[in-house]
Amino acid sequence: MRVLMWEAKGDADGIIAWLRDEVLPKLPTDTSAELFRSADRVVVLLRYLTTEPSTAAFRLPDPPADLVARPPHAWPFESVS
């Protein structure tokens, strides 16, 4: 399993609404997403159930500029046992 940890700083309510309305419905069916928030940050753990997602699919789009204080950060991880 591959996991993308994505973090954005800014208007947390706006970022969450954008994710739920625009991004999550368009994710491939072999993914799952968990959202976490603090006052000004949103973290998404995006899990790819296949072992080799395409490079293009292994990312989230940038949110609208008016919602964020800086570009989002993202880190890919792989599960280990």
KOLFI-499421 format. One record per residue (C-alpha): residue number from 1; residue in one letter; x, y, z. Coordinates in steps of 0.1 Angstrom, whole numbers, plus 2048, in hexadecimal, padded with zeros to 3 digits. Example, Ala and Ser with C-alpha at 12.3 -4.5 7.8 and 13.67 -1.06 7.14 Angstrom:
BEGIN
[1,"a",[87B,7D3,84E]]
[2,"s",[889,7F5,847]]
END
This chain:
BEGIN
[1,"m",[800,800,800]]
[2,"r",[80C,823,7F8]]
[3,"v",[802,841,80C]]
[4,"l",[804,866,803]]
[5,"m",[804,87E,821]]
[6,"w",[7F9,8A0,815]]
[7,"e",[7F8,8BF,82A]]
[8,"a",[7EB,8E2,823]]
[9,"k",[7EB,901,839]]
[10,"g",[7D1,91C,837]]
[11,"d",[7AB,91D,839]]
[12,"a",[7A5,8FA,847]]
[13,"d",[77F,8FB,842]]
[14,"g",[783,907,81E]]
[15,"i",[79E,8ED,816]]
[16,"i",[788,8D1,824]]
[17,"a",[76A,8DD,811]]
[18,"w",[77F,8DE,7F1]]
[19,"l",[78C,8BB,7F7]]
[20,"r",[76A,8AC,7FE]]
[21,"d",[759,8BE,7E0]]
[22,"e",[774,8BE,7C6]]
[23,"v",[78F,8A5,7CD]]
[24,"l",[783,887,7E0]]
[25,"p",[767,87E,7C8]]
[26,"k",[780,87C,7AC]]
[27,"l",[799,865,7BC]]
[28,"p",[79E,843,7AD]]
[29,"t",[78A,826,7BC]]
[30,"d",[7A9,815,7C9]]
[31,"t",[7B0,832,7E2]]
[32,"s",[7A3,83C,804]]
[33,"a",[7A8,85D,815]]
[34,"e",[7A8,869,839]]
[35,"l",[7A6,88E,842]]
[36,"f",[7B5,89E,861]]
[37,"r",[7B4,8C2,86C]]
[38,"s",[7C1,8DB,884]]
[39,"a",[7B8,900,886]]
[40,"d",[7CB,909,867]]
[41,"r",[7D7,8E8,857]]
[42,"v",[7C8,8CB,845]]
[43,"v",[7D9,8A9,841]]
[44,"v",[7CE,88E,829]]
[45,"l",[7DA,86B,82A]]
[46,"l",[7D3,85D,808]]
[47,"r",[7D6,837,806]]
[48,"y",[7DC,825,7E6]]
[49,"l",[7D1,801,7E9]]
[50,"t",[7E4,7F7,7C9]]
[51,"t",[809,7F3,7CB]]
[52,"e",[811,809,7AD]]
[53,"p",[7FB,828,7A8]]
[54,"s",[805,83D,78B]]
[55,"t",[81B,85B,793]]
[56,"a",[800,873,788]]
[57,"a",[7E6,862,79F]]
[58,"f",[7FD,862,7BD]]
[59,"r",[7F7,887,7C5]]
[60,"l",[7DC,89F,7CE]]
[61,"p",[7D6,8BF,7BB]]
[62,"d",[7DF,8E1,7C9]]
[63,"p",[7C2,8F2,7DB]]
[64,"p",[7B6,914,7CF]]
[65,"a",[7D0,92E,7D8]]
[66,"d",[7B7,942,7EE]]
[67,"l",[7B4,925,806]]
[68,"v",[7D8,91F,80E]]
[69,"a",[7F4,932,81E]]
[70,"r",[80F,920,80A]]
[71,"p",[810,903,7F2]]
[72,"p",[807,8E1,801]]
[73,"h",[822,8C8,80B]]
[74,"a",[81F,8A3,802]]
[75,"w",[833,885,80C]]
[76,"p",[830,862,7FD]]
[77,"f",[833,844,814]]
[78,"e",[832,81E,810]]
[79,"s",[825,806,829]]
[80,"v",[83E,7EF,83A]]
[81,"s",[838,7D0,84F]]
END
